[in-house]
Amino acid sequence: MQRELEFRNNVDTAAIYCYTLMPNHLHMIVSLQKAYEGNLPKWVSAFKSFTSKTVKKEFGIERLWQTNFYEHVVRNDESLDEIIDYVLNNPVRKGIVGRWEEYPYSRVFRELIR
């Protein structure tokens, strides 16, 4: 899964700023680029399709993702800061780690440009 996130973090498809992969869900902040601009469902579908095939091949897991996904459009810097905090601190709130930096399935790819 993390390999796919690394692969999808591409100048032509999407800029993934950060993510946290939890045991039963994934949070990420992503900005779509040229190839998918304005078409988040298409990007999510491609991501889910590829990761599903990989997980099935490597681990025999038949169904990885639910059909839908939840999106939230960031409208201003204040809400963006709150969303970043929410994404990165999800494992802290769930009692998995004391600080998000200790969680091996969270990553910040790049600083957000504001």
N, C-alpha and C positions, 0 to 999 in steps of 0.2 A: 504494500500500500504506500509506504513512504517513497519507494522508488518511483511509483506512478506520480506522486505529488511532485517529486523532483523533476520528472520528465515533463509534466504539464506546466511547470513554472517556466514559461518560454515567451520570448519577446513577441512571437507571432500569434500566440494563442491566449495566454492569460498570465497576468502578474499575480502570483500568490504571495501575499505579504506575510501571512502567518497561518498556522493551523494547529489544531489539537485533535489527535485521533484517540477517542475514548473507546472503552471496551464495546460499546454498543452504538456509537454514533461518531460523526466527524463534524468539526467546526472549522471553517476557514474564511479568511478575508481574501477575496479575489477581485481583480479588475480585468475585465475581458479586453483583449487586444484585437488587432485587425481581423484575424480569421473568424472570430466569434462575436465581434462587437454587436451588442444589442440582442444576442441570442443565448442567454444563460441556459435555457433548457437544452439546447443542442450541445453545449459544452459539458453540462452535467451528464447528459446521456452518454456522450463519448467516454467520459471519465468512468462512469459506472460500468459501461460495457467492457472496457479494457480491464479494469480491476476485477470484475466478476470472472472473466475468462482466466486471468492470471491466478486468482485464488482457487478456482475450480481445478485448474491444472496442477497447482502446487500442493493444495491441501484437500481436494475433493469436496469442497464446500459448494453446494448447488445454488443456494440463494444467499446473496450477500447484502443486497440493498432492498429497501422498501421502494415501492413504485414512485412515490412523490418525493419532493424535497421542499425545504422551507428556505425562503430567501428573505433578506431584509436589505432594502436599499438605504445606504448611508447618505443622509441628507446634509449633515454639517459636521464640523470638526469635533464638537462636543459629544455627539452620539458616537462618532468614530472611536474616540478614546474609551468610551464605555464598552463598546463592542470588542475592542482589542483586549481590554481587561477581562471581559467575560470569556472570550475564546481561550486566552492563555491560562486563566485561573480556574477553568473548569475542573481539572484534576485536584486542585486544592480544595475547592468547595465540596467535592465528593469524598474528601479525606484520603485520597490516594497518596499524595505527597504534601510536604509542608510549604514548598515554594514551586511555582510552575517550572522554574529552571531545572528542577530535579527530575521532571517527568520526561522520559526518553522519547515520547511520541508527540511532543510539542516542538515547534520550530518557528523561528522568525527568519524569513528569507531576506528581507530588506526593510529598511526604514520607510515608513510612509512619507511621501512628499506632500507637504501641505503648503 
